[in-house]
Amino acid sequence: MTTNLLDFDLEGLAAFCEQLGQKRFRATQLFRWIHQKGAADFEQMTDLAKALREKLSLFAHVQGLRVISRHDSSDGTIKWLFDVGAGDVIETVFIPEADRGTLCISSQAGCAVGCRFCSTGHQGFSRNLTTGEIISQLWFAEHFLRKHLGRDERIISNIVMMGMGEPLQNYAQLLPALKVMLDDHGYGLSRRRVTVSTSGVVPMMDRLARDCPVALAVSLHAPHDALRDNLVPLNKKYPIAELLDACIRYQSAAPRDFITFEYCMLHGVNDQPEHARQLVALMKAHAAAGLSCKFNLIPFNPFPASGLICSEMPQVMAFARVLIEAGIVTTVRKTRGDDIDAACGQLAGDVQDRTGVGQRMAAQRQGMLGGIKVVVVKGTTV
């Protein structure tokens, strides 16, 4: 069985090449061919010796994920469904903007955290993705978009690990993938432009700060433990005080001088002025210890199994005003791709169901796709 080279960061690829009797600079050449040029065929790699290409064909391959479908939103957002085997599917979303192109990447098939407002969590957890499966989403999307848009320059400028799964619960596979994203011989992204979103896995936040401090986004969603316990079950293990202390520690290593807190606006649950005032008090109490924050208020994207509804926009803006008047930088996220179920909290894919509601949800989502352009791509890889 041959080795998929998408599973390696540059150090791992160098070690693999050494096993083949090759020097490090060959690994760098190979790495560039794979990630900068999107090559999967060793015969295309013309600056590698013929003998090396032949050896690579015997012991290695470059294999992306099979694309099941592509959904195109009216706002330019694109969502791909990738087959990861055993009946599991993951979703990846590209969000184009005037000054950037953002790719939202999945780290797990399903999710074990089970946040009430997240459709992925309602389907339960199937498995962690491999490094190759994580990086394949970027590898495919970048080179597909260059061809699709007829451009030679880099299309994807920002990565957010905000797709399916809790990234820090798949740390061993996440770390090499981040290194590929950041490597100048790979995608050359700055640490400021790669964001890991976590629901608050405190020990792994500390490890990420030591190993590869990229931008950090924390799913907060509540101003106190009683409410957050109900919305984000992981809070029972790592309550808010521990989480914010970890944020302060992370900030000393982070590429940005603030931590982003994500807050999903749920009607009648966490969106009242009193909740906003409690958030202000919470942040001010930790500011003295060095915490600097930005809040991103996210309109909830409803799905049938949640039993929740989105806060009305006047309520969202009133909530934001309380934070802004207290001096907290606050934005309201613009919903993108909601007509193809690609908006925040909607990524559910067709992972094997662990809760008994997955088939019903899939049917409901299918019914919601009426009138949307759906491009089915059978057996496609780059």
Steps between C-alpha positions, in 0.01 A plus 500: 500500500646835398518816715281805434737797500218737603539352848839668549615845599843593360689335785303180457554505125874554550513195727310297241741609226797406717358148519514498120864611512426860399628828641279762662494734201317229304226506763473877461466464123238231541312703761483798264372289213223358716381809682600799289427342162236245597682214326392142571690326219870450570572510126397867502779578747759561233782632721509170691735235366329228297631235739342682794168538319497129432579422863225735619249326276584173676479623859277811504198673353323835524130438548237754594150432624227399259254782434139391532339833415550872471235751603520859373330777698352811345757707696799317349557264791588144396449189712657165419403163644796261522484124548724382786390137484280265701192707419639823647504835321660829602429850377732784400393855418668775295385856576613766249526863605642809332825494697538131586402144425422294810484122518313337788652157565371197691716307746268211591217300350230608740571653839500369856445835676126515429430874519123557490513752215726298266353253251828308476492429872143372479618219273766383743861398443632256242881540490797734484632600158859423407748777425464415132121528517525839670756644259332338199210743543737794447700321230187424299328837551803715419583330174137450398433872551804605297368299205138597564579873519775495235765645731859398568547680831396370841124513556466393863649759734335398828431167670249449779487164676128550560352219295379169636659388825697639794855554362674474836352155562696387193821674593751238377364523145424874512853614587679370186215636284548847652872479427429424134269803481767727649805361321646733235555196279136404548223761514701776667216632716580725794408393852258793516305356207457149636240473776423202720156511659447308821216443741758513779728196522728669753802263506520500120477880489815508711671249269405696190647815656832316540503305173338718236329819623259605229199728543249366752121521506310373804136393487367670814124549444414575864611738776483252789549130567137407565396608151817383324469155659170469317623633164858364490525174702881520504462790743427248778859379463666834428284778650518862390758612758744226390429576135570872535819433695612280209414783260723735696786250483442449128496870427864539602599274207224583253567684172214739573473718808148381577293183528181478294195379689216356295150548634203337328188711546210285621160657547395512863797289610817713506407822318355723772657833610576341837708234324693773322565685825618174661742451209637851550559432869664165420740651247587797721578266789757321284636806319712587802676165457578582137204371301421699187198391304284549196143368478346353188122475534367223277136487392383146568427291192200286597473129439202286602662287770625794707173636635661845486429812296715794398492829685333777303741751354387794722578281802841408355584866439383602847722228648794620291442858612542405867838342424616784275403767752711312756801528267496140369568463128192324364392385155185330377586220261344526159334168418649345188392188315188436704307409184726195464522417872859628504456765767643483849355208698338339198777261394365154565598302192386142476714353774387170640231590746573436870180652641214361288400835348749518214280346230210730584730803500652401166152476349405837646819659366436348157157658500657839580719486188216568256595758238871491587764418243651164598793369297563128547855390428540123501833344588693826472839567651768750407 
